[in-house]
Amino acid sequence: MAEKIPEPGSEEAIRAYKMILSQVLEQRPSGMRQRLADALGKHRSFVTQISSPAYSIPIPSKHLPAIFSVCHFSPAERDHFLAAYHEAHPGKMSVASG
């Protein structure tokens, strides 16, 4: 059976890239969510909402460069995340590439 590809903008597509971000955050030292919130000028609850697959709130593309920088994404993690982000938001790639 072929793997189901989420439709652009669907909750499944958004959940896919948020799972990647969540996994990256879990592998980083404690306090990473707070450092990310500080870098974005947001509250920690915002980081929870944009990093948790349980919430359907998409990650604004303008925040991606800061997320990649603060969370120290490896090139492979970044590529995997951007591929999933592009699936969810096809028109936002130029901004998201940072």
Chimera marker file (.cmm) of the C-alpha trace (Angstrom):
<marker_set name="trace">
<marker id="1" x="0.000" y="0.000" z="0.000" r="1" g="1" b="0" radius="0.5"/>
<marker id="2" x="1.377" y="3.423" z="-0.934" r="1" g="1" b="0" radius="0.5"/>
<marker id="3" x="2.060" y="5.963" z="1.798" r="1" g="1" b="0" radius="0.5"/>
<marker id="4" x="-0.611" y="8.647" z="1.946" r="1" g="1" b="0" radius="0.5"/>
<marker id="5" x="0.793" y="12.088" z="1.105" r="1" g="1" b="0" radius="0.5"/>
<marker id="6" x="-0.877" y="14.857" z="3.094" r="1" g="1" b="0" radius="0.5"/>
<marker id="7" x="-2.657" y="17.570" z="1.134" r="1" g="1" b="0" radius="0.5"/>
<marker id="8" x="-0.979" y="21.002" z="1.169" r="1" g="1" b="0" radius="0.5"/>
<marker id="9" x="-2.140" y="23.057" z="4.123" r="1" g="1" b="0" radius="0.5"/>
<marker id="10" x="-3.878" y="20.105" z="5.730" r="1" g="1" b="0" radius="0.5"/>
<marker id="11" x="-3.583" y="19.432" z="9.431" r="1" g="1" b="0" radius="0.5"/>
<marker id="12" x="-1.697" y="16.225" z="8.592" r="1" g="1" b="0" radius="0.5"/>
<marker id="13" x="0.877" y="18.149" z="6.558" r="1" g="1" b="0" radius="0.5"/>
<marker id="14" x="1.321" y="20.695" z="9.343" r="1" g="1" b="0" radius="0.5"/>
<marker id="15" x="1.576" y="17.915" z="11.920" r="1" g="1" b="0" radius="0.5"/>
<marker id="16" x="4.364" y="16.279" z="9.889" r="1" g="1" b="0" radius="0.5"/>
<marker id="17" x="6.788" y="19.202" z="10.148" r="1" g="1" b="0" radius="0.5"/>
<marker id="18" x="5.796" y="19.945" z="13.730" r="1" g="1" b="0" radius="0.5"/>
<marker id="19" x="6.734" y="16.351" z="14.630" r="1" g="1" b="0" radius="0.5"/>
<marker id="20" x="10.205" y="17.007" z="13.232" r="1" g="1" b="0" radius="0.5"/>
<marker id="21" x="10.572" y="20.226" z="15.242" r="1" g="1" b="0" radius="0.5"/>
<marker id="22" x="9.298" y="18.471" z="18.356" r="1" g="1" b="0" radius="0.5"/>
<marker id="23" x="11.860" y="15.679" z="17.930" r="1" g="1" b="0" radius="0.5"/>
<marker id="24" x="14.672" y="18.197" z="17.430" r="1" g="1" b="0" radius="0.5"/>
<marker id="25" x="13.643" y="20.090" z="20.571" r="1" g="1" b="0" radius="0.5"/>
<marker id="26" x="13.510" y="16.864" z="22.602" r="1" g="1" b="0" radius="0.5"/>
<marker id="27" x="17.116" y="16.089" z="21.616" r="1" g="1" b="0" radius="0.5"/>
<marker id="28" x="18.396" y="19.504" z="22.711" r="1" g="1" b="0" radius="0.5"/>
<marker id="29" x="19.409" y="20.617" z="26.207" r="1" g="1" b="0" radius="0.5"/>
<marker id="30" x="16.827" y="21.711" z="28.724" r="1" g="1" b="0" radius="0.5"/>
<marker id="31" x="15.731" y="25.316" z="28.370" r="1" g="1" b="0" radius="0.5"/>
<marker id="32" x="15.708" y="25.249" z="24.560" r="1" g="1" b="0" radius="0.5"/>
<marker id="33" x="12.008" y="26.140" z="24.340" r="1" g="1" b="0" radius="0.5"/>
<marker id="34" x="12.580" y="29.199" z="26.536" r="1" g="1" b="0" radius="0.5"/>
<marker id="35" x="15.617" y="30.271" z="24.477" r="1" g="1" b="0" radius="0.5"/>
<marker id="36" x="13.551" y="29.883" z="21.325" r="1" g="1" b="0" radius="0.5"/>
<marker id="37" x="10.696" y="31.907" z="22.826" r="1" g="1" b="0" radius="0.5"/>
<marker id="38" x="13.157" y="34.668" z="23.762" r="1" g="1" b="0" radius="0.5"/>
<marker id="39" x="14.653" y="34.688" z="20.239" r="1" g="1" b="0" radius="0.5"/>
<marker id="40" x="11.189" y="34.930" z="18.676" r="1" g="1" b="0" radius="0.5"/>
<marker id="41" x="10.031" y="37.600" z="21.122" r="1" g="1" b="0" radius="0.5"/>
<marker id="42" x="7.170" y="35.353" z="22.203" r="1" g="1" b="0" radius="0.5"/>
<marker id="43" x="6.001" y="33.532" z="25.317" r="1" g="1" b="0" radius="0.5"/>
<marker id="44" x="7.013" y="29.930" z="25.923" r="1" g="1" b="0" radius="0.5"/>
<marker id="45" x="3.380" y="28.897" z="25.354" r="1" g="1" b="0" radius="0.5"/>
<marker id="46" x="3.722" y="30.081" z="21.734" r="1" g="1" b="0" radius="0.5"/>
<marker id="47" x="6.691" y="27.740" z="21.263" r="1" g="1" b="0" radius="0.5"/>
<marker id="48" x="4.634" y="24.911" z="22.746" r="1" g="1" b="0" radius="0.5"/>
<marker id="49" x="1.825" y="25.622" z="20.282" r="1" g="1" b="0" radius="0.5"/>
<marker id="50" x="4.078" y="25.800" z="17.220" r="1" g="1" b="0" radius="0.5"/>
<marker id="51" x="6.113" y="22.741" z="18.194" r="1" g="1" b="0" radius="0.5"/>
<marker id="52" x="3.361" y="20.407" z="19.352" r="1" g="1" b="0" radius="0.5"/>
<marker id="53" x="1.700" y="18.230" z="16.700" r="1" g="1" b="0" radius="0.5"/>
<marker id="54" x="-1.416" y="18.285" z="18.907" r="1" g="1" b="0" radius="0.5"/>
<marker id="55" x="-2.031" y="21.903" z="17.858" r="1" g="1" b="0" radius="0.5"/>
<marker id="56" x="-2.938" y="22.650" z="14.230" r="1" g="1" b="0" radius="0.5"/>
<marker id="57" x="-1.393" y="26.143" z="14.394" r="1" g="1" b="0" radius="0.5"/>
<marker id="58" x="1.108" y="26.462" z="11.521" r="1" g="1" b="0" radius="0.5"/>
<marker id="59" x="4.589" y="27.839" z="12.090" r="1" g="1" b="0" radius="0.5"/>
<marker id="60" x="4.904" y="31.291" z="10.482" r="1" g="1" b="0" radius="0.5"/>
<marker id="61" x="7.633" y="31.161" z="7.826" r="1" g="1" b="0" radius="0.5"/>
<marker id="62" x="9.231" y="34.350" z="9.173" r="1" g="1" b="0" radius="0.5"/>
<marker id="63" x="10.209" y="32.397" z="12.310" r="1" g="1" b="0" radius="0.5"/>
<marker id="64" x="12.018" y="29.576" z="10.504" r="1" g="1" b="0" radius="0.5"/>
<marker id="65" x="15.491" y="31.176" z="10.279" r="1" g="1" b="0" radius="0.5"/>
<marker id="66" x="15.467" y="31.832" z="14.048" r="1" g="1" b="0" radius="0.5"/>
<marker id="67" x="14.204" y="28.314" z="14.758" r="1" g="1" b="0" radius="0.5"/>
<marker id="68" x="16.990" y="26.766" z="12.669" r="1" g="1" b="0" radius="0.5"/>
<marker id="69" x="19.612" y="28.966" z="14.303" r="1" g="1" b="0" radius="0.5"/>
<marker id="70" x="18.540" y="28.673" z="17.941" r="1" g="1" b="0" radius="0.5"/>
<marker id="71" x="17.752" y="24.948" z="17.793" r="1" g="1" b="0" radius="0.5"/>
<marker id="72" x="20.964" y="24.150" z="15.887" r="1" g="1" b="0" radius="0.5"/>
<marker id="73" x="19.311" y="22.000" z="13.224" r="1" g="1" b="0" radius="0.5"/>
<marker id="74" x="21.756" y="19.704" z="11.460" r="1" g="1" b="0" radius="0.5"/>
<marker id="75" x="21.747" y="19.988" z="7.654" r="1" g="1" b="0" radius="0.5"/>
<marker id="76" x="19.809" y="16.704" z="7.446" r="1" g="1" b="0" radius="0.5"/>
<marker id="77" x="17.240" y="17.838" z="10.032" r="1" g="1" b="0" radius="0.5"/>
<marker id="78" x="16.821" y="21.153" z="8.250" r="1" g="1" b="0" radius="0.5"/>
<marker id="79" x="16.352" y="19.468" z="4.857" r="1" g="1" b="0" radius="0.5"/>
<marker id="80" x="13.822" y="17.019" z="6.305" r="1" g="1" b="0" radius="0.5"/>
<marker id="81" x="11.920" y="19.841" z="8.032" r="1" g="1" b="0" radius="0.5"/>
<marker id="82" x="11.906" y="22.069" z="4.924" r="1" g="1" b="0" radius="0.5"/>
<marker id="83" x="10.652" y="19.217" z="2.733" r="1" g="1" b="0" radius="0.5"/>
<marker id="84" x="7.750" y="18.649" z="5.134" r="1" g="1" b="0" radius="0.5"/>
<marker id="85" x="7.139" y="22.409" z="5.456" r="1" g="1" b="0" radius="0.5"/>
<marker id="86" x="7.025" y="22.728" z="1.665" r="1" g="1" b="0" radius="0.5"/>
<marker id="87" x="4.432" y="19.941" z="1.515" r="1" g="1" b="0" radius="0.5"/>
<marker id="88" x="2.250" y="21.886" z="3.943" r="1" g="1" b="0" radius="0.5"/>
<marker id="89" x="2.901" y="25.376" z="2.533" r="1" g="1" b="0" radius="0.5"/>
<marker id="90" x="4.083" y="25.160" z="-1.111" r="1" g="1" b="0" radius="0.5"/>
<marker id="91" x="4.154" y="28.937" z="-1.685" r="1" g="1" b="0" radius="0.5"/>
<marker id="92" x="6.251" y="29.807" z="1.365" r="1" g="1" b="0" radius="0.5"/>
<marker id="93" x="9.505" y="28.083" z="0.443" r="1" g="1" b="0" radius="0.5"/>
<marker id="94" x="11.479" y="31.188" z="-0.562" r="1" g="1" b="0" radius="0.5"/>
<marker id="95" x="10.888" y="32.815" z="2.826" r="1" g="1" b="0" radius="0.5"/>
<marker id="96" x="11.346" y="29.546" z="4.694" r="1" g="1" b="0" radius="0.5"/>
<marker id="97" x="14.716" y="28.787" z="3.134" r="1" g="1" b="0" radius="0.5"/>
<marker id="98" x="16.119" y="31.627" z="5.181" r="1" g="1" b="0" radius="0.5"/>
<link id1="1" id2="2" r="1" g="1" b="0" radius="0.2"/>
<link id1="2" id2="3" r="1" g="1" b="0" radius="0.2"/>
<link id1="3" id2="4" r="1" g="1" b="0" radius="0.2"/>
<link id1="4" id2="5" r="1" g="1" b="0" radius="0.2"/>
<link id1="5" id2="6" r="1" g="1" b="0" radius="0.2"/>
<link id1="6" id2="7" r="1" g="1" b="0" radius="0.2"/>
<link id1="7" id2="8" r="1" g="1" b="0" radius="0.2"/>
<link id1="8" id2="9" r="1" g="1" b="0" radius="0.2"/>
<link id1="9" id2="10" r="1" g="1" b="0" radius="0.2"/>
<link id1="10" id2="11" r="1" g="1" b="0" radius="0.2"/>
<link id1="11" id2="12" r="1" g="1" b="0" radius="0.2"/>
<link id1="12" id2="13" r="1" g="1" b="0" radius="0.2"/>
<link id1="13" id2="14" r="1" g="1" b="0" radius="0.2"/>
<link id1="14" id2="15" r="1" g="1" b="0" radius="0.2"/>
<link id1="15" id2="16" r="1" g="1" b="0" radius="0.2"/>
<link id1="16" id2="17" r="1" g="1" b="0" radius="0.2"/>
<link id1="17" id2="18" r="1" g="1" b="0" radius="0.2"/>
<link id1="18" id2="19" r="1" g="1" b="0" radius="0.2"/>
<link id1="19" id2="20" r="1" g="1" b="0" radius="0.2"/>
<link id1="20" id2="21" r="1" g="1" b="0" radius="0.2"/>
<link id1="21" id2="22" r="1" g="1" b="0" radius="0.2"/>
<link id1="22" id2="23" r="1" g="1" b="0" radius="0.2"/>
<link id1="23" id2="24" r="1" g="1" b="0" radius="0.2"/>
<link id1="24" id2="25" r="1" g="1" b="0" radius="0.2"/>
<link id1="25" id2="26" r="1" g="1" b="0" radius="0.2"/>
<link id1="26" id2="27" r="1" g="1" b="0" radius="0.2"/>
<link id1="27" id2="28" r="1" g="1" b="0" radius="0.2"/>
<link id1="28" id2="29" r="1" g="1" b="0" radius="0.2"/>
<link id1="29" id2="30" r="1" g="1" b="0" radius="0.2"/>
<link id1="30" id2="31" r="1" g="1" b="0" radius="0.2"/>
<link id1="31" id2="32" r="1" g="1" b="0" radius="0.2"/>
<link id1="32" id2="33" r="1" g="1" b="0" radius="0.2"/>
<link id1="33" id2="34" r="1" g="1" b="0" radius="0.2"/>
<link id1="34" id2="35" r="1" g="1" b="0" radius="0.2"/>
<link id1="35" id2="36" r="1" g="1" b="0" radius="0.2"/>
<link id1="36" id2="37" r="1" g="1" b="0" radius="0.2"/>
<link id1="37" id2="38" r="1" g="1" b="0" radius="0.2"/>
<link id1="38" id2="39" r="1" g="1" b="0" radius="0.2"/>
<link id1="39" id2="40" r="1" g="1" b="0" radius="0.2"/>
<link id1="40" id2="41" r="1" g="1" b="0" radius="0.2"/>
<link id1="41" id2="42" r="1" g="1" b="0" radius="0.2"/>
<link id1="42" id2="43" r="1" g="1" b="0" radius="0.2"/>
<link id1="43" id2="44" r="1" g="1" b="0" radius="0.2"/>
<link id1="44" id2="45" r="1" g="1" b="0" radius="0.2"/>
<link id1="45" id2="46" r="1" g="1" b="0" radius="0.2"/>
<link id1="46" id2="47" r="1" g="1" b="0" radius="0.2"/>
<link id1="47" id2="48" r="1" g="1" b="0" radius="0.2"/>
<link id1="48" id2="49" r="1" g="1" b="0" radius="0.2"/>
<link id1="49" id2="50" r="1" g="1" b="0" radius="0.2"/>
<link id1="50" id2="51" r="1" g="1" b="0" radius="0.2"/>
<link id1="51" id2="52" r="1" g="1" b="0" radius="0.2"/>
<link id1="52" id2="53" r="1" g="1" b="0" radius="0.2"/>
<link id1="53" id2="54" r="1" g="1" b="0" radius="0.2"/>
<link id1="54" id2="55" r="1" g="1" b="0" radius="0.2"/>
<link id1="55" id2="56" r="1" g="1" b="0" radius="0.2"/>
<link id1="56" id2="57" r="1" g="1" b="0" radius="0.2"/>
<link id1="57" id2="58" r="1" g="1" b="0" radius="0.2"/>
<link id1="58" id2="59" r="1" g="1" b="0" radius="0.2"/>
<link id1="59" id2="60" r="1" g="1" b="0" radius="0.2"/>
<link id1="60" id2="61" r="1" g="1" b="0" radius="0.2"/>
<link id1="61" id2="62" r="1" g="1" b="0" radius="0.2"/>
<link id1="62" id2="63" r="1" g="1" b="0" radius="0.2"/>
<link id1="63" id2="64" r="1" g="1" b="0" radius="0.2"/>
<link id1="64" id2="65" r="1" g="1" b="0" radius="0.2"/>
<link id1="65" id2="66" r="1" g="1" b="0" radius="0.2"/>
<link id1="66" id2="67" r="1" g="1" b="0" radius="0.2"/>
<link id1="67" id2="68" r="1" g="1" b="0" radius="0.2"/>
<link id1="68" id2="69" r="1" g="1" b="0" radius="0.2"/>
<link id1="69" id2="70" r="1" g="1" b="0" radius="0.2"/>
<link id1="70" id2="71" r="1" g="1" b="0" radius="0.2"/>
<link id1="71" id2="72" r="1" g="1" b="0" radius="0.2"/>
<link id1="72" id2="73" r="1" g="1" b="0" radius="0.2"/>
<link id1="73" id2="74" r="1" g="1" b="0" radius="0.2"/>
<link id1="74" id2="75" r="1" g="1" b="0" radius="0.2"/>
<link id1="75" id2="76" r="1" g="1" b="0" radius="0.2"/>
<link id1="76" id2="77" r="1" g="1" b="0" radius="0.2"/>
<link id1="77" id2="78" r="1" g="1" b="0" radius="0.2"/>
<link id1="78" id2="79" r="1" g="1" b="0" radius="0.2"/>
<link id1="79" id2="80" r="1" g="1" b="0" radius="0.2"/>
<link id1="80" id2="81" r="1" g="1" b="0" radius="0.2"/>
<link id1="81" id2="82" r="1" g="1" b="0" radius="0.2"/>
<link id1="82" id2="83" r="1" g="1" b="0" radius="0.2"/>
<link id1="83" id2="84" r="1" g="1" b="0" radius="0.2"/>
<link id1="84" id2="85" r="1" g="1" b="0" radius="0.2"/>
<link id1="85" id2="86" r="1" g="1" b="0" radius="0.2"/>
<link id1="86" id2="87" r="1" g="1" b="0" radius="0.2"/>
<link id1="87" id2="88" r="1" g="1" b="0" radius="0.2"/>
<link id1="88" id2="89" r="1" g="1" b="0" radius="0.2"/>
<link id1="89" id2="90" r="1" g="1" b="0" radius="0.2"/>
<link id1="90" id2="91" r="1" g="1" b="0" radius="0.2"/>
<link id1="91" id2="92" r="1" g="1" b="0" radius="0.2"/>
<link id1="92" id2="93" r="1" g="1" b="0" radius="0.2"/>
<link id1="93" id2="94" r="1" g="1" b="0" radius="0.2"/>
<link id1="94" id2="95" r="1" g="1" b="0" radius="0.2"/>
<link id1="95" id2="96" r="1" g="1" b="0" radius="0.2"/>
<link id1="96" id2="97" r="1" g="1" b="0" radius="0.2"/>
<link id1="97" id2="98" r="1" g="1" b="0" radius="0.2"/>
</marker_set>
